[in-house]
Amino acid sequence: MAKSVPKQEIGKNYNDFASKYDKAEAVPEFLGLNRLRKRLLSQAEGAVLEIAVGTGRNLQYYPAECRISAVDISDGMLGFAKKKADALGLKVDFQSMDAEALSFKDDSFDTVVDTLSTCTFLDPVKALGEMARVCKPGGKILLLEHGRSNRGWLGRFQDWRAEKHAKQLGCVWNKEPQDMVMDAGLHVISARQSFLGIFHTIVASPPAR
Ligand SMILES: C[S@@+](CC[C@H](N)C(=O)[O-])C[C@H]1O[C@@H](n2cnc3c(N)ncnc32)[C@H](O)[C@@H]1O
């Protein structure tokens, strides 16, 4: 597995990249990523926690009744997310926080969301465990992640480029999202792969405690 960059550097690198993030995402969003986000987030309800909110690309898709809290390790990314929330007229509780050590109490949220970020977490299984901890029993964990393609040639290409790809922003693009979810002990309700098997849309619930 490719080495990621240290955590302090990830936050700093995303601060530097924040103003370019939406432009860099424009093509995949246009090709259908935005539809995957919309479909997934239509299932959010009640008190919602979004982990690694980034520039806030998901904010526009939450049902109006949701009460949203959102965290990220990069203040630069949070700054852009705050601007989006203001433009949408949304009241969001933004906090700077590490996904692997959430400061929320157990069972605090009805829905926990993470999109395109387990690739960057140094210990994604720990972060998924934290998502399960803060999610109420019977609540939903909504994930849209990218990982190693299940098409042989593409998966091998990702393996070959993984080290180089991880250098800039710490995105390790050949992880296996479904394995990580299982390792964290989450109960998978549905899982679907798209875009040549790269994107995983997973609806899960926390394990019984
Ligand atoms: C690829 S971006 C995804 C942003 C957003 N979720 C989206 O779907 O567009 C990854 C985000 O994860 C954040 N991040 C990386 N490591 C983190 C950590 N340990 N805790 C919280 N946020 C983290 C980065 O700052 C960045 O905003």
Ligand as a Chemical Component Dictionary entry (heavy atoms), coordinates in Angstrom:
data_LIG
# 
_chem_comp.id                   LIG 
_chem_comp.type                 NON-POLYMER 
_chem_comp.pdbx_formal_charge   0 
_chem_comp.three_letter_code    LIG 
# 
loop_
_chem_comp_atom.comp_id 
_chem_comp_atom.atom_id 
_chem_comp_atom.alt_atom_id 
_chem_comp_atom.type_symbol 
_chem_comp_atom.charge 
_chem_comp_atom.model_Cartn_x 
_chem_comp_atom.model_Cartn_y 
_chem_comp_atom.model_Cartn_z 
_chem_comp_atom.pdbx_ordinal 
LIG C1  C1  C 0  -10.679 14.630 -1.185 1  
LIG S1  S1  S 1  -11.220 15.747 0.021  2  
LIG C2  C2  C 0  -12.955 15.349 0.094  3  
LIG C3  C3  C 0  -13.793 16.515 0.530  4  
LIG C4  C4  C 0  -15.304 16.287 0.538  5  
LIG N1  N1  N 0  -15.680 15.267 1.481  6  
LIG C5  C5  C 0  -15.848 15.959 -0.837 7  
LIG O1  O1  O 0  -16.561 14.972 -0.983 8  
LIG O2  O2  O -1 -15.586 16.749 -1.765 9  
LIG C6  C6  C 0  -10.593 15.052 1.514  10 
LIG C7  C7  C 0  -10.882 15.901 2.744  11 
LIG O3  O3  O 0  -10.491 15.150 3.900  12 
LIG C8  C8  C 0  -9.945  16.060 4.842  13 
LIG N2  N2  N 0  -9.156  15.271 5.796  14 
LIG C9  C9  C 0  -8.049  14.544 5.573  15 
LIG N3  N3  N 0  -7.657  13.906 6.679  16 
LIG C10 C10 C 0  -8.536  14.242 7.658  17 
LIG C11 C11 C 0  -8.691  13.884 9.022  18 
LIG N4  N4  N 0  -7.838  13.046 9.621  19 
LIG N5  N5  N 0  -9.717  14.411 9.705  20 
LIG C12 C12 C 0  -10.601 15.259 9.120  21 
LIG N6  N6  N 0  -10.515 15.639 7.827  22 
LIG C13 C13 C 0  -9.498  15.120 7.093  23 
LIG C14 C14 C 0  -9.130  17.016 3.986  24 
LIG O4  O4  O 0  -8.810  18.213 4.641  25 
LIG C15 C15 C 0  -10.097 17.199 2.799  26 
LIG O5  O5  O 0  -10.991 18.265 3.033  27 
# 
loop_
_chem_comp_bond.comp_id 
_chem_comp_bond.atom_id_1 
_chem_comp_bond.atom_id_2 
_chem_comp_bond.value_order 
_chem_comp_bond.pdbx_ordinal 
LIG C1  S1  SING 1  
LIG S1  C2  SING 2  
LIG S1  C6  SING 3  
LIG C2  C3  SING 4  
LIG C3  C4  SING 5  
LIG C4  N1  SING 6  
LIG C4  C5  SING 7  
LIG C5  O1  DOUB 8  
LIG C5  O2  SING 9  
LIG C6  C7  SING 10 
LIG C7  O3  SING 11 
LIG C7  C15 SING 12 
LIG O3  C8  SING 13 
LIG C8  N2  SING 14 
LIG C8  C14 SING 15 
LIG N2  C9  SING 16 
LIG N2  C13 SING 17 
LIG C9  N3  DOUB 18 
LIG N3  C10 SING 19 
LIG C10 C11 SING 20 
LIG C10 C13 DOUB 21 
LIG C11 N4  SING 22 
LIG C11 N5  DOUB 23 
LIG N5  C12 SING 24 
LIG C12 N6  DOUB 25 
LIG N6  C13 SING 26 
LIG C14 O4  SING 27 
LIG C14 C15 SING 28 
LIG C15 O5  SING 29 
# 
